[in-house]
Amino acid sequence: MTQLERHMLAEDQRAPRPAPLDEAQFRWQINQDAMATEKLAEGIRGFHADQQRLEALVEQQLLQLRGTS
């Protein structure tokens, strides 16, 4: 039987988690990284567009259901 190569580390072999950030620290750090700021904004805009499409689809489905009753 072939041995499997281990790719994951045991809990005690992992690097420690970074210290938690408060909001001011997070905002400072993200504003220091232009790409992170742009990608976050892009994600928020994409999420909003998807939300708008979902709401339109749900409204369309509800109108169809009400029309057939």
Residue pairs with C-beta under 8 A, 6 or more apart in sequence:
21 29
30 36
30 37
30 40
31 37
